[in-house]
Amino acid sequence: MFPGRFKAVKPAAVALHTTMDLLCDAPTTVVLTPDTTSEQAFLPEPASLQASVLLADRGDVDLHYLRRVQDEGGVFLIRAQAGMNPQVLEAFREDGQRLRSLRHKSLQAIHAKLPKRQRGERRVQWQVDGAPRCLRLILSWNRRTKSFCSFLTNLPSQGDPIEVLCRAYPWRWHVELLFKEWKSYANVPTFDTAHAALVEGLIWTAIAAAALKRFLAHMTQLLAEVPMSTRKVAMCALDVLGDLVEALKRGDVVGLYAALEAAITYLARHAQRAHPTRDRQTGRAQLGLEPCFEHDDVIEFAEAA
């Protein structure tokens, strides 16, 4: 029912295709399929990305899809695939110097000549649906892996320099941290049953529990006005979930409010972010993504709950 890609090691496996809203710090869509299903079919609809920035991994590169995103008014910053071979129209170093010797050649033809001391930008072109499609290709040499790390984007070079793009792309890693949270603290990795319906039910139950934990993290951050660690909340929320679930089962409104107050007090004390100052220097807040302490939003969250 759920064939895996690695038949010798994991003959049965599932994939969770997830889109995450980084400003809300929460997943917006989750689709469960066999592990052999391609992820490109589950990318966000281009019309939903208007005035948004899509961060995606190299497995999601589809030039036809990216054209539709751009036509709908969206922008993207996506990891480029290693074997891509577009035509290079212009080439620049990070300091703005034009590299004339690299112009009007294929990317693979000039690969050995790409400078490694400094990040660079190539304005590249493909033929997509019978029309030329021009994008920015950002290249950065990784000394540890001895290879180039490259990104494709349609963001303009005037307002989004190379340094900002290279610092912004790691935000995509938060969806990987979300997966790690599900695997480590929501019992998602393995279920010992051969019944497909039970597998699906157990996975969705685990994700629902993980979503409740993340809701508690956001609620605590808004009410207690302290930056919260969703990982720490996922680890210690078991200490407060029992009273919440029991109050919900009984329909006890007074008991639910008491359990929520106790949960928020406990989590605010034990699950704060460890290094908020460091986050502003090298972490998620370095480009201005700060926790929001809006009390109007708390009312909306409470009504939604």
N, C-alpha and C positions, 0 to 999 in steps of 0.2 A: 504493500500500500504506500510505503514511503521509502522508495529506493534511495540509497546514498551514493555519493560520487566515489567514495573509497570502499569498494566492495569487499576487499580483504579485511579491512579494519572495522569499518562501520557500514555494514550492508544495509542497515535501515537508519535513516536520518531525516530530519526535517530542516527547513530553512524558514527563518522569520524575516520577511522583507519589511523593513521599518523606515518610516519617514519621521524625523524628529524636528520639532520647532525649538531652535536654540534659545530664542528669547523667552519662551515659556519653560524651557528645560524639561520637556516632556515629549513622548511620542505622540504623533497625531494619527498615524495609521500603522497597523500591524497585519500582515497577511501571512498565513501559514501554508506552506507547500512542501512537497517532497524536495529533498536537497538537490536533486538533479534539475530543478526548474530554473531557467535563466532569470536573473534579477532585473533585467532591463524592462520586462513587461510590467513591473510594479513601481516604476519611477513615477513621481507626482505628475499629474496632468499639467501640461504647459500653461493652460489658462489659469491654474491656481497659483502660479509663480509670478504673477504680475507684481512689479515693484518689490520683488523678493530676490535674495541671493541663494542659489542652489550650490551647496558643497557636496561633492560626490567623489567616490573612489574610481579608479581606472577601469574597473569592470563595468561601469555605467556609461562609458563613452560611446555615444551614438550620434554621429554628426547630423542625421536627419532629426533626431529628437532635440538636439541643441539648437538647430535652426528654428524649430517650432517654439522653443522656450524664448528665444530672442524675438521672434515675430510677435509673441504675446506680451512683450514688454518686461520679460524677466532677464536676470543676469545669472551667470554661473562662474564658479571657480572649481575646476574639476581636475583630478590627477590624470595626466596624459599617459597613454599606453606607450610601451617601449618601442614597438615596431612601427609607429606612425611615420609617414614619409611625405609630408606636405611640401609645397614649394615655398621657399623662403623669399619674401619680398624685401624686407628690411631687417637689419640686425643691429642691436645696440647693446653696449655695456651698461651696467647699473649707473655709472657716472654720466651717462648720456652720450658717450662717444660712439659714433656710427662705425660699424665694421663693414666697410664697403666690399671686402673680399668675399664675404659670405652671402652677398645678395644674389637673387635670381638663380638659386641652385636648390636641389632637393635637400631636405634635412639630413638624410642618411649620407649623402655625398660629402657634407661638411662636418659630419659628426666628430671625426678625429681632430678637427681644427677648432672645436668649440673651446673658448677660454674657461679655465677652471678657477682662476684666482678671484674672480668677481662674478656675481650673478648677472644674468643677461636676459634680454628680451628679443624674441624673433616675431615679426609679423608674418604670419604664414597663411597660405591659401589652399583650399581644396575645391574640387568641383562637386557640389552637392545638388542633386535633382536638376542637373543641367545648368546650374548657375554658380559663379564663384562665391565662396564663403571665406571671409577673412577673420582671423582671430589672433589674439596675442598668445604666444607660447613663452612662458617664464621658465628659465633653466637655472638650476642651482646645483653646484657640485657638492656631493656628500663625501666628505673625507673618510668617514668610517666605512661606508659600503663601496667606495671607489666607483661611484656611478652618479649620473645626473638624476636629480629629482625635477620633474617638469610638470607644469600646470597649464591648462587651457582656460582662457577667460575672454569674455566680451566686454569687460569693464574698461573704461577709457584710461589711457596712460596718464592723462593730465591730472585726474583727480585721485588715481589709485596707483601710486608708485610700487615698484617691485618689492620693496621692504614691507609695505603694508600687506600685500597679498601673501607673501611668505609667512608673515606672522598670523594672518587670518585663517589660512587653510587648516592649521591644527585644530581649529574649533570642530572640524568634522569628526575628530577623535572622540567627541562626547557620545556619539551614537555607539561606538565600540565600547566605551565605558558602561553605557546602558546595557549592552549585551552581557558584559562581564558581571554586572550587578544581577541580571536575571539568572545567569548560570551559577553564580556563587551564593546568592542569598534568597533565591526563589525556587530552588529545586527543579530548575528547568532541564539540566543536562540529560538525565537518563530516567526512563520509566520502564519497569520490568513487567511488561504486558504485551501480548500479541494482538490485542484488540484495538483497531484503529480509532474507534469512537472514544475509548477510554484514554488513549494517548492524547487526542485532541482536547478532550475535556480537562485532563490534568494540566496540560500546557496552558490553556486559557485561564484556568483557575490560578495557576502560579503567576501568570502575567497580571491578572486582576489584583492579586495580593501585592505584587510589586508596584502597581499603579497606586494602590491605596497608601503604601509607604511613601511614595514620592509626593502624593497629595499632602500627607502629614508634614513632610519636610518643607514644602512650600507654605503651608498654613502656619507652621511654626516660625518660619523666616519673616512672614508678614506681620504676625502678631507680636512676636518677641523682639523683632527688629535686630536680629543677629544673622550673619551669613551662615547658612547651614550646609553641611556635607550630606548629599544624598546617599553616598556610600555608607556613612556612619549610621544614618537613619535606617537604611536597609538592613544593617547588621543588628541594631538594637531595638527595632520597632516591635519585635516579638514580645517584648516586655509590656507593651501597652495595647497591642491589638486585641488581646483576649477580652478586656473589659468593653472595648468598642463594639466588638462583634456580638457579645452577649446583650448589650443594650439595644442593638439593632434587632436582634432576634426577638426580644421581648416587646419591641416598640416603645421602649422607655425613653421618652424625650428628655426628661430631667436627668436620668442616668447617663444618657448619651452626652449631654453637655458637660456633666461632671467628668466623664471618661475623657472627653476631648481636652478639657482644661488640664487634667492630670497628665495626659499624653504630651501636650505642648510644653508644660513645665519641665517634664522629664527630658524631652528631646532637646529643648533649648539649653539644658545644662550639660548634656552628654554627647551631643552630635553636632556641635558647631564646627565650621571649617577651621583647620588647624593654623593655616598661614594666610590670612586674607591680605596682609601687606605684600607677601611674596606673589600672590595671585595678580596683583596690580603690576608687578615688575616682569614676571615671566610666565604667568599663568593665564587663566581664562579672562581676567579683567584688564589685561595689558592694553587692549584697544577700546576700553571704556564700557565693557559689559559688566555693570555693577548690579548687585542685588536690589530689588525694588521693594520698598517698604510703604506701599500705598494702602491706606486703610479702606478706601472705597472698594479696592479689589477684594479685600477680605470679605466684605458683605456679599459680593458676587460669588466668591468661592463657597461661602456658607450656604447661599441659596442653591447653588448647583449641587452641593453635597446632599 
